[in-house]
Amino acid sequence: MTKIIDSLADISGDYDAVLCDLWGVYHDGIRPHDAAVAALRGYRERGGIVTLLTNAPRPDFSVARQLGRMGAPDDAHDLIVTSGDATIAALRDGNFGARVYHIGPERDDDLFQGFDIERTSLDNADFILCSGLFDDGVETPEDYTTTYEVARERGLVMVCANPDVVVDRGERRIWCGGALAEAYAKTGGDARYFGKPHRPIYDLAMEKIAAQAGRRIDRTRILAIGDGPATDVKGALDNGFDCLFIAGGLAAEHLLDASGAIRADALGPWLSIHDAAPQNALAFLR
């Protein structure tokens, strides 16, 4: 049974660190949520370590800049670990090839800083790196049908730097890299993922938390916070972390009443449909 709680403080004493999602939990794609910032700041003041764990397909320094532009403070987190970081580590260690066809917007070009790889056309590439759609304001995954066909015929691996399928930017829902990787896999293509819910990003987060704490922290003492059943919740439980589900993110229209409280009668059935079983649920991070 998932327990509905009133605030992070109800359970935070059970954990030495948290892994907090960004989109839908910490911010809405445009500005940070004041209550979420206050909750994380308070947790840090009580001695907890806050890691912002995001499927953003860019390195941590790039996400830090983005948060700064949104007006997010520096004192509400200790670390940032991104799907982009995990992807870069995989590209450095893996055998995907030396030439890459990048699918994604220019804002994701920070992915290519710090290591030598040639960006080229689809016809000349050894593999595809997908960080998102070229223009997520107008495009959909169906616009890439020809790309999927050519890539599959060539036997190219699609490395997905953002496993999210959709996120909400303000009041608008947009497609992410995970939607393209999912569509490519459905055509018979080979898609590889390095963000939530997959292990590499969690292993990287554990390493950074241990370095921050000066000791190894057991996974049972780390709480994952997120609003995505297929990414945040599944990733937490598959990788040995307790999970606090934020119902006011992607599922708000299904799970919240007019006052912004969780509908207890709706939560259980919705989680069951999505094969998700977080230990606790909270309307909004506060």
SULFEN-V682177 format. One record per run of one state. SS is the DSSP state (~ for helix, > for strand, _ for the rest). FROM is the first residue (numbers start at 1). TO is the last residue. Records with the same first field share a line. If there is no record, write none. Layout:
SS->FROM-TO  FROM-TO
This chain:
_->1-2  5-7  11-11  15-16  21-22  24-26  28-31  33-33  46-48  55-59  71-78  94-98  104-105  113-117  120-121  125-126  131-140  155-156  161-165  170-171  176-176  187-189  194-198  214-218  227-228  239-241  247-251  257-261  263-263  274-279  283-286
>->3-4  17-20  23-23  27-27  32-32  49-54  79-82  99-103  118-119  127-130  157-160  166-169  172-175  190-193  222-226  242-246  256-256  262-262  280-282
~->8-10  12-14  34-45  60-70  83-93  106-112  122-124  141-154  177-186  199-213  219-221  229-238  252-255  264-273
